Amino acid sequence: MNGTILPELTDEMKSQIKKVVKYHYGFEPKDEKIEKIDSYLRNHYLTLHDQRIIRELAADDAQEDLLKNIEQLGSLEFEKIWLEKIIFKYLTLAKMCFVAGIPTGTICLCRTAIESGLREKLAEKIAGDEFGTGSEVSDAKFRKLKELRGELLPNLIKLSHENKIIDKSFFDELFKEFEYKNHGRKILDKFIHGDIIWIVDFLYSKGEDIRVVGAQSKIEEYKIISDSKDYQIALNILKASYKLAEALYYKK
């Protein structure tokens, strides 16, 4: 790309930026700081634009099957579900992280999406079973959501199976891409907790032939290796999370 389509910052634009920052974040940035960040973002946009396109294409492909439900439900019903259910809030943020080049953020947000999505669906199902469609359902759902707030992923999966929301075999299939000693879901925990030893062992267990030349120490080598497959793993987890969301709210 030659040149830029972005207009140069004017004094008026910088003044507006200062007002917004002051209002929302409580401090007023200096002109030099604004200009420095502006310069960095322009260069970043120009030099990495093609990589952003690639990540956008990959992220769009990950949700393609889910979006096919628009044809069956109609756009209004599809968007109503998308906007109301908490799982889609976190999946949207997870996709944004992937496109922005923050794959570990994608993995962490997918974990949040899965847990929060299962909690909400369980609360809806249990409240609905108890009260049908009466006026008490909304309050009952909130009470059940409070009861479930301490439950973590393993038990949420168990409860979802017991309440006939999602069969446990569905989760086994969902995460088989990450099979590791029969605990594929662990990858969500290990990335959140930054367990680079487990991550490297996982990559090697999958037959990855990753070699690092010039590392100054074993820990540096493991850090490099653990970072090497972030995008691939993040994209696969994003795909799996979209499949779960589809199963919870779009597939009957």
N, C-alpha and C positions, 0 to 999 in steps of 0.2 A: 504494500500500500504506500502511496506517495502522498505526503501532506496529511491533513486532517480535516474532517468535516465539523469538528467541534469549534465553536466560536471562542475567541480569546476572552479571558475574564476581564470584564470592565470594572471600574471603580464601583459602579452601581451594583453589579453582581456580587462583588466582594462585600459590600455593605450589607446586602441582603443575607449573605451567608453568615456574617457576624451576628445579625439580629436573630436568625434562627438558632444558631449555636447557643447564644446567650439565653434565649428563651427556654430552650429544651434542656440544655446541659449546664447552664450556670456559669459559663466563662466566655470571654470574648477573645477569639484567636487573633493573632497579629497577621498583617498582610503577607509577611515573608513566609509564614507557615502555610497560609492558604495557597500561595503561589507555588511553594515547594510540592505540596500534595497534588495540586492541579497538574504540575509538570510530570510528576511520577505517574499519575493515572493516565495521562495522555500517552506517555511512552509505553506503559503497560498495555493499554488498549491497542496501540498500533502494532506492537511486536508480538503480542500473544492472542490477537484476534482470531487467528485460524484455529488455535487450540481451544478457545472458548466455543467456537462453532462445533468442533468435534465433540466436546463434552455435552453441549446442548443436544446434538443429534443422538448421542448415546442415552442421555437421560430421557429424551422424548420416546425413544424406542422402548425403554424400560416400562413406561406406563401405557404403551399402545394398546395392549389387550384390555386394560381397564377402561380406556376411553371408548372402546367399541360398544360399551353399554349405553352410550348416548343414543345410538340408533334404536335400541330396544325401548328405553325408558323415555326418551325425549330429553332435550337439553335442560328444560326447566326442572324436571324431577331429578335429573342427574346432578345438576348444580345445587339443588336444595340439599340433597344428601351430602355433597362435597363440602358445602359451607357449614352445615350443622354438626357434623361428626368430627370429634377432636383428632382422630387418626389422620385425617387429611390435612389438618393444620401442620402437623409435624412432618408429614410426607412432603408437603410443599416446601418446607424449610430444608428438608433433607436434599431435595432435588436442587434447590438454590445453592446449597453448599457444594454439591458435586460440580455444578456448572461454574461456580466461582473458583474451583480448584482446591476445595477443602474436603478431601475424601473421608478423613477420620471424623469430621463433623457430620457427614452423611451417615456413617455407621452409627454414631451415637444417637442421632435424631431418629434413625429407623428403629433403634431399640426403644426409644421413648414412644414412638408412634405405635409400635406393636403392643407395648404394655398398656398405654393409655387407651388404645383402641379396644383391647380385650376387656379392660375394666368397664368401659362405658357400655359395651355390648352385653356383658354379663349383667350389669345393673338394669339395662333395658329388658332383658329376657326374664330375669327373676321378678322384676316389678310387674311386667306384663302377665306372667303366669299367675301372680297372686291377685292382681286387680283387674285384669282384662284391659279394657280401653276406657275405664272410668276416669273421673277427675282426679282420683287419688294416685294415679300412675306416676305423674310427674314428681310428686313429693316422695313416693316410694323409690323411684329411680335415684333421686338424690341421696336418700338414706342408704341405699345399697352401695352407691358409689363411695360414700364415706366409709362404709364397712370394708370395702375392698381396697382402700387406699394403701394399706400396708402389704398387700399381696404382690409378690414378685413373679417374674415370668414363668418359672416352672409350675407354680401352683395355679396361676391364671390359665395356663394351658390345660392343666388337670381339671379345673372347674369348668372351662369351656367344653371339654369333652363330656363331663358329667351332666352338663345342662344342654347337651345336644346342639351346641352352637357350631363348634368345629371339632371334627374327629381328630384324635391324637395322631392318627396315621397321616393326616393332612400336614401336620407340622413336620413329621419325619420326612415326608416327601419335599416339603418346602425348603428344608435346610440340608437336603442330601448333597447339594453342591459343596457344602462345607463339612462333609463327614470327617470326623477326627475322633477316633476311638469311640465311636457311637455317641458322641456328644457334639454334634454339629452346631447347636445353638450357643455353645460356649464362646464361639468367636465373637458374639455380640458383647459378652462380658469382658473378654480379654482385651478387646480394642478400647473399650471404655476405660478400663483400669490401666491401660498402657503396659500390659504384660508382654514385653518384647521377646522374652525367652520362649513363652508359649507360642507366640505368633510365628517366630522363626521355626520352631519345631513343627508347627502346623504346616508351614510352607514346604518344609522338607518332606513331611509325611505325604504331601500331595505330589511328590516327585519333582518339585521345582529344582532346577539346577542353577542356583544363584551363587555367584562367586564375587567376592569383593577384593579388589587389588588396591593396596596402599593404605588400608585402614591402620591406624596407629595403635589400636587395642581391640580386644575381643568385643568389648561393649560397643565401641564405635562400629565395628563390623555388623553386630546384631542390629544396631539402630538403622543402619543403611539397608540391611536386608528386610527388616520389618516394614520399612517405608516403600520398598520396591514394588509391592503388589497392592498398595492402598486403593488405587483407582479400580482395579479389576474386582477386588473384594467388595468395595463400596457399591459398585454397580450391580453386582449379583445380589447383595443384600437389599438394595433398593428395589430390584425386580421382585424379590421374594416378599417384601413388605407390601408392594402394590397388589400382589396376588392375594395376600391375606386380607387386605382392605376390600378387594373385590368380593372375596368369599363372604366377608362379614355383612356387606351392605348392598351388593349389586347382583349376586347370584342367588337365586332361590332354590 
